[in-house]
Amino acid sequence: MEEMIYEVYAIKYATRAAAASEHFLDAGDPHENPAMPMDYFIWLVKSAAHTVVIDAGFNEAVAKKRKREFLRCPVETLRRLDVMAEDVQHVIVTHMHYDHIGNLEKFPNANFIVQESEMRFWTGRYASRMEFRKLIEVEDVVHLVKENFEGRIEFVSGTKEVLPNITVYGTGGHSAGLQFVKVKTATGDVILASDVSHFYANFEQDRPYPIIHNLAEVYGAFDQLRAVSDEKTMMVPGHDPQVMEKFEPPNPELKGIVVRIA
């Protein structure tokens, strides 16, 4: 049987202006606070047999509400990679913050792969408290709860190979049930870190992002990234504009919109 090898793409759909102090728990010298913008992505992983979307972004209304610069609908952008949302059968939800689950209704035939601890938290007693509540859009969470009653959620507890050569790793830290994804490609393993590391610098400098559910688990997630990597592994952070600079678009028309990671 032929080994399953995937292509991996990052789709940029929004951005916002920000300063470096916003992205590190230790904000650093207040007199040295350079600009450090943040990009927003979803990811596409595909082979001859499987098409998998990782996270779903947010929509234009939420962008306006939260003062993000909305560039394009990420799900509609899939069409430019010859992927129709109605044909996608697997969506991996790295976690349930607003910028990761805002378009799940656009995947009418998918199942959603979620850490059980993530769903448990957002349907539990503390989800409505102010510092947690501001991280989600209620209707997005309600939509995912409804999908559960339709039998369309695949719950994971910890580590699982959800498809051949696609493995999710539950870490927690930034959220109660955060997970990252490792994919086998022709050039080696790719780790889509999502918000385990918003920027390359968070992971490389061992400096947590300031939105934290459990600080010890944030550091544990960094350690887990290292544990499942080797010198050939490509680690891709969840929000770093450098992603669009490090990798090339699949064709010139998609420059600034999509890059092929592997």
Disulfide bonds with the S-S distance in Angstrom:
none
